[in-house]
Amino acid sequence: MSDIKKIAVLTSGGDAPGMNSALRAVVFSASQFGIGVTGILRGYDGLLDWETRELALDDVRNINNQGGTILYTSRSERFLQPQYRKQAAENLKRHGIDALVAIGGDGTLRGAIAFQEEGINTICIPGTIDRDVSCTEYTLGFDTAANTATEAIDRIRDSSVSHGRCSVVEVMGRKRGYIALWAGMAASADAIVLPEKWDGNFDSVTDTIKRRHADGKNSYLVVVAEGVTDAPELAERIREHTGIDSRVSVLGYVQRGGQPTAKDRMYGSLMGAFAIELLHQGKENRIVAIKNDLLVDYDLAEAVEIQNNQLDSFQYELSLRLAESITP
């Protein structure tokens, strides 16, 4: 068993619904073992500048339904440099912190790996709407983001039907296409552009729209993941090649905000509690993960080496059958 008496917790990188649930579970679980919790504000930057608040049960008791993160977050450029990581470690040691719980995405994980050189025991919880941490089948925030995107696309489609136009909707997911895939399938998109599959062939999209038009359809929906291709250019090509009025909607940060779904609240609670259980067991430098819908943990360095960046093959094949055409 561990002799940990005090820990710090932070949220880093892009905010994700469910982070507050994980934070709440960390504080509640730590209290059961007599462990004090210091909240670090603004992620790794706050660790460097020592911006903190002590967290008691009443501070987190009713935050499950809140989006974002009550600890705030940032993407710290300074933390990439060894001298600043040393400074952060000294801050923790000077204030009697025995371990750090870091909630965030791939950048947070890599920062934690580098932090090991300073002798800081860090437990990571994957929180990112993109679902782009390869060692885990689920990351906090994805379900909320996918549901938010689907609801927005449904509303946009209503207008497309009324005007007989094509809507090109850009969703988040620069490296992973899960939000585009799930929201596109849920909203019955005519074509979905994914980072894992896009080969630059605009004709595959415009030809799909032409076929739909020839079948008598009067409105169309294309869902595209951000950064894969230029959404306005895609809409213009659709207009040029089909003669159909095409409009672009960029959902942007609306996908990050809002109340977390029950799934994100539940997984956040499970992951937060499991992180404290790992510390109580005396484990060091681990990441909490989901495998076959069960909680597991990996060594941080091992987690980075796990490469599983492909979309689930069955989900992808199903999307082909349901939409008849998803950009190959």
C-alpha positions as CSV (number, residue, x, y, z in Angstrom):
1,M,0.0,0.0,0.0
2,S,1.1,3.5,-0.7
3,D,2.0,6.1,2.0
4,I,0.8,9.0,-0.2
5,K,-0.6,11.9,1.9
6,K,-1.1,14.6,-0.7
7,I,-1.7,14.8,-4.4
8,A,-2.2,17.4,-7.1
9,V,-4.7,17.2,-9.9
10,L,-4.8,19.2,-13.2
11,T,-6.7,19.4,-16.5
12,S,-4.6,20.1,-19.6
13,G,-5.0,20.6,-23.3
14,G,-8.4,21.0,-24.9
15,D,-11.3,20.9,-22.4
16,A,-13.6,17.9,-22.6
17,P,-17.0,17.2,-21.0
18,G,-16.5,14.7,-18.2
19,M,-13.3,16.2,-16.9
20,N,-15.3,17.6,-13.9
21,S,-16.7,14.2,-13.2
22,A,-13.2,12.7,-13.1
23,L,-12.0,15.6,-10.9
24,R,-14.9,15.0,-8.5
25,A,-14.2,11.3,-8.2
26,V,-10.5,12.0,-7.6
27,V,-11.3,14.3,-4.7
28,F,-14.0,12.0,-3.2
29,S,-11.8,8.8,-3.6
30,A,-8.7,10.5,-2.2
31,S,-10.6,11.6,0.9
32,Q,-11.5,8.0,1.7
33,F,-7.8,7.2,1.9
34,G,-7.0,10.4,3.9
35,I,-5.2,11.9,1.0
36,G,-5.4,15.7,0.6
37,V,-5.9,17.2,-2.9
38,T,-4.5,20.4,-4.4
39,G,-6.1,21.6,-7.6
40,I,-3.7,23.1,-10.2
41,L,-5.2,25.9,-12.2
42,R,-4.6,26.2,-16.0
43,G,-2.9,22.9,-16.5
44,Y,0.9,22.6,-16.8
45,D,1.2,26.4,-16.9
46,G,-0.4,26.6,-13.5
47,L,2.0,24.0,-12.3
48,L,4.8,26.2,-13.4
49,D,3.4,29.4,-11.9
50,W,1.9,27.6,-8.9
51,E,-1.6,28.7,-9.3
52,T,-3.6,26.4,-7.0
53,R,-6.6,25.9,-4.8
54,E,-7.1,23.3,-2.1
55,L,-10.0,21.0,-3.0
56,A,-12.5,19.7,-0.4
57,L,-15.6,17.6,-0.9
58,D,-17.9,20.6,-1.0
59,D,-15.8,22.2,-3.7
60,V,-16.6,19.4,-6.1
61,R,-19.8,17.9,-4.8
62,N,-22.1,19.4,-7.5
63,I,-19.9,19.7,-10.6
64,N,-20.9,16.5,-12.4
65,N,-23.3,18.4,-14.7
66,Q,-20.9,21.2,-15.6
67,G,-19.1,21.2,-18.9
68,G,-15.5,22.4,-19.3
69,T,-13.3,22.2,-16.3
70,I,-13.5,24.1,-13.0
71,L,-9.7,24.0,-12.8
72,Y,-9.4,25.7,-16.3
73,T,-6.9,24.5,-18.8
74,S,-4.1,25.5,-21.2
75,R,-1.7,24.2,-23.7
76,S,1.7,24.9,-22.2
77,E,4.6,25.6,-24.5
78,R,6.9,26.2,-21.6
79,F,6.4,22.7,-20.2
80,L,8.0,21.3,-23.4
81,Q,11.4,22.6,-22.2
82,P,13.4,20.6,-19.6
83,Q,14.2,23.6,-17.4
84,Y,10.5,24.4,-16.9
85,R,9.6,20.8,-16.1
86,K,12.3,20.9,-13.4
87,Q,10.8,24.1,-12.0
88,A,7.3,22.4,-12.0
89,A,8.7,19.4,-10.1
90,E,10.4,21.6,-7.6
91,N,7.1,23.4,-7.0
92,L,5.4,20.1,-6.2
93,K,8.1,18.8,-4.0
94,R,8.3,22.1,-2.1
95,H,4.6,21.9,-1.3
96,G,4.7,18.3,-0.2
97,I,2.9,16.8,-3.2
98,D,3.5,13.1,-3.5
99,A,1.9,12.4,-6.9
100,L,0.1,14.2,-9.7
101,V,-3.1,13.2,-11.5
102,A,-3.2,14.7,-15.0
103,I,-6.5,14.7,-17.0
104,G,-6.1,15.4,-20.8
105,G,-5.2,14.1,-24.2
106,D,-2.2,13.0,-26.1
107,G,-0.2,16.1,-25.3
108,T,-0.9,15.7,-21.6
109,L,0.3,12.1,-21.7
110,R,3.5,13.0,-23.5
111,G,4.1,15.8,-21.0
112,A,3.7,13.3,-18.1
113,I,6.2,10.9,-19.7
114,A,8.8,13.6,-19.9
115,F,7.9,14.6,-16.3
116,Q,9.1,11.2,-15.1
117,E,12.7,12.3,-15.5
118,E,12.0,14.7,-12.6
119,G,10.9,11.9,-10.3
120,I,7.3,12.8,-10.2
121,N,4.8,10.0,-10.1
122,T,2.0,10.8,-12.5
123,I,-1.3,9.1,-13.2
124,C,-3.0,10.2,-16.4
125,I,-6.7,10.1,-17.3
126,P,-7.6,10.4,-21.0
127,G,-9.8,13.3,-21.6
128,T,-10.2,14.5,-25.2
129,I,-13.2,14.7,-27.5
130,D,-11.2,13.5,-30.5
131,R,-10.7,10.0,-29.0
132,D,-7.1,10.1,-30.2
133,V,-5.3,8.4,-27.3
134,S,-4.4,5.0,-28.8
135,C,-4.1,2.9,-25.7
136,T,-7.7,3.4,-24.7
137,E,-11.0,2.5,-26.4
138,Y,-12.7,5.6,-25.0
139,T,-11.7,9.1,-23.9
140,L,-13.7,11.5,-21.8
141,G,-15.8,14.0,-23.8
142,F,-16.3,12.0,-27.0
143,D,-19.9,10.9,-26.4
144,T,-21.0,14.5,-25.5
145,A,-19.2,15.9,-28.5
146,A,-20.7,13.3,-30.9
147,N,-24.2,13.9,-29.5
148,T,-23.8,17.7,-29.7
149,A,-22.6,17.5,-33.3
150,T,-25.5,15.1,-34.2
151,E,-28.1,17.5,-32.8
152,A,-26.6,20.5,-34.6
153,I,-26.4,18.6,-37.9
154,D,-30.1,17.5,-37.5
155,R,-31.1,21.1,-37.2
156,I,-28.9,22.2,-40.2
157,R,-30.5,19.4,-42.3
158,D,-34.0,20.7,-41.5
159,S,-33.0,24.0,-43.2
160,S,-31.3,22.1,-46.1
161,V,-34.5,20.2,-46.8
162,S,-36.6,23.4,-46.8
163,H,-34.3,25.1,-49.2
164,G,-33.3,22.1,-51.3
165,R,-29.6,22.7,-50.9
166,C,-26.4,20.8,-49.9
167,S,-25.0,21.4,-46.4
168,V,-21.3,20.8,-45.8
169,V,-20.8,20.5,-42.0
170,E,-17.3,20.7,-40.5
171,V,-16.9,18.9,-37.2
172,M,-13.9,18.6,-34.9
173,G,-11.4,15.8,-35.3
174,R,-8.1,16.8,-37.0
175,K,-6.4,13.4,-36.6
176,R,-9.2,11.1,-35.7
177,G,-12.5,10.9,-37.6
178,Y,-14.7,9.4,-34.9
179,I,-16.8,12.5,-34.3
180,A,-17.4,12.8,-38.1
181,L,-18.1,9.1,-38.5
182,W,-20.5,8.8,-35.6
183,A,-22.4,12.1,-36.2
184,G,-22.4,11.5,-39.9
185,M,-23.9,8.1,-39.5
186,A,-26.4,9.2,-36.9
187,A,-27.6,12.1,-39.2
188,S,-27.7,9.9,-42.3
189,A,-25.0,11.9,-44.2
190,D,-24.7,11.3,-47.9
191,A,-20.9,11.5,-47.6
192,I,-18.4,11.7,-44.8
193,V,-14.8,12.9,-45.1
194,L,-12.4,11.4,-42.6
195,P,-8.8,12.1,-41.9
196,E,-7.9,8.4,-42.0
197,K,-9.5,7.8,-45.4
198,W,-9.4,11.0,-47.4
199,D,-7.2,10.9,-50.5
200,G,-8.1,14.3,-51.9
201,N,-10.6,12.9,-54.5
202,F,-13.3,15.5,-54.5
203,D,-15.1,13.6,-57.3
204,S,-16.0,10.9,-54.9
205,V,-18.2,13.4,-53.0
206,T,-19.6,15.3,-56.0
207,D,-20.4,12.1,-57.8
208,T,-22.4,10.9,-54.8
209,I,-24.4,14.1,-54.8
210,K,-25.1,13.7,-58.5
211,R,-26.4,10.2,-58.0
212,R,-28.6,11.4,-55.1
213,H,-29.9,14.2,-57.4
214,A,-30.6,11.8,-60.2
215,D,-32.6,9.7,-57.8
216,G,-34.9,12.7,-57.1
217,K,-33.4,13.8,-53.8
218,N,-33.5,17.5,-53.2
219,S,-31.3,18.0,-50.2
220,Y,-27.9,16.6,-49.3
221,L,-25.5,16.4,-46.3
222,V,-21.7,16.1,-46.3
223,V,-19.9,15.8,-42.9
224,V,-16.2,16.6,-42.9
225,A,-13.6,16.4,-40.1
226,E,-11.7,19.7,-39.6
227,G,-8.3,20.0,-41.2
228,V,-8.9,17.1,-43.6
229,T,-9.8,19.4,-46.5
230,D,-11.0,22.9,-46.9
231,A,-14.8,22.8,-46.3
232,P,-15.6,26.0,-48.3
233,E,-13.6,24.6,-51.3
234,L,-15.5,21.4,-51.0
235,A,-18.8,23.3,-51.0
236,E,-17.7,25.3,-54.0
237,R,-16.7,22.2,-56.0
238,I,-20.1,20.7,-55.2
239,R,-21.8,23.8,-56.5
240,E,-19.7,23.9,-59.7
241,H,-20.0,20.2,-60.5
242,T,-23.7,19.7,-59.6
243,G,-25.3,23.1,-59.8
244,I,-26.7,22.6,-56.4
245,D,-26.6,25.5,-53.9
246,S,-24.1,24.5,-51.1
247,R,-23.6,26.1,-47.8
248,V,-20.9,25.5,-45.1
249,S,-21.5,25.3,-41.4
250,V,-18.5,25.0,-39.0
251,L,-19.6,23.7,-35.6
252,G,-16.4,24.6,-33.9
253,Y,-16.1,24.9,-30.1
254,V,-19.9,24.3,-29.5
255,Q,-18.8,20.6,-29.6
256,R,-16.6,21.0,-26.5
257,G,-19.1,22.8,-24.3
258,G,-22.4,21.9,-22.6
259,Q,-23.5,19.4,-20.0
260,P,-21.8,16.0,-20.3
261,T,-23.8,13.0,-21.2
262,A,-24.5,10.3,-18.7
263,K,-21.8,8.2,-20.3
264,D,-19.1,10.9,-19.9
265,R,-20.2,11.5,-16.3
266,M,-20.0,7.8,-15.6
267,Y,-16.7,7.1,-17.3
268,G,-15.3,10.3,-15.7
269,S,-16.3,9.0,-12.3
270,L,-14.9,5.5,-12.9
271,M,-11.6,6.8,-14.3
272,G,-11.1,9.3,-11.5
273,A,-11.7,6.8,-8.8
274,F,-9.5,4.2,-10.5
275,A,-6.6,6.7,-10.7
276,I,-6.7,7.0,-6.9
277,E,-6.9,3.3,-6.5
278,L,-3.7,2.9,-8.6
279,L,-1.9,5.4,-6.3
280,H,-3.2,3.6,-3.3
281,Q,-1.8,0.3,-4.6
282,G,1.6,1.9,-4.9
283,K,1.6,2.0,-8.7
284,E,3.6,4.7,-10.5
285,N,3.4,6.5,-13.8
286,R,0.3,4.9,-15.3
287,I,-2.5,5.9,-17.6
288,V,-6.1,4.8,-17.0
289,A,-7.7,3.2,-20.0
290,I,-10.8,1.4,-21.2
291,K,-10.4,-2.1,-22.9
292,N,-13.4,-4.2,-23.6
293,D,-15.4,-1.8,-21.5
294,L,-13.3,-2.5,-18.5
295,L,-10.9,-0.3,-16.6
296,V,-7.2,-1.2,-17.2
297,D,-3.9,0.7,-16.8
298,Y,-0.7,0.9,-18.8
299,D,2.7,2.2,-18.1
300,L,3.0,5.7,-19.6
301,A,5.8,4.9,-21.9
302,E,4.1,1.7,-23.1
303,A,0.9,3.7,-23.7
304,V,2.6,6.0,-26.2
305,E,4.0,3.0,-28.1
306,I,0.6,1.5,-28.6
307,Q,-0.5,2.4,-32.1
308,N,-4.1,1.9,-32.8
309,N,-5.0,4.9,-34.9
310,Q,-7.4,3.1,-37.3
311,L,-11.1,3.5,-37.2
312,D,-13.0,0.5,-36.1
313,S,-13.3,-1.6,-39.2
314,F,-16.9,-2.8,-38.6
315,Q,-18.0,0.8,-37.9
316,Y,-16.4,2.0,-41.1
317,E,-17.8,-0.8,-43.3
318,L,-21.3,-0.2,-41.8
319,S,-21.1,3.5,-42.6
320,L,-20.3,2.5,-46.2
321,R,-23.4,0.4,-46.4
322,L,-25.7,2.9,-44.7
323,A,-24.6,5.9,-46.7
324,E,-23.9,3.9,-49.8
325,S,-20.9,6.2,-50.3
326,I,-18.4,7.5,-47.8
327,T,-15.2,9.0,-49.2
328,P,-12.8,6.1,-49.8
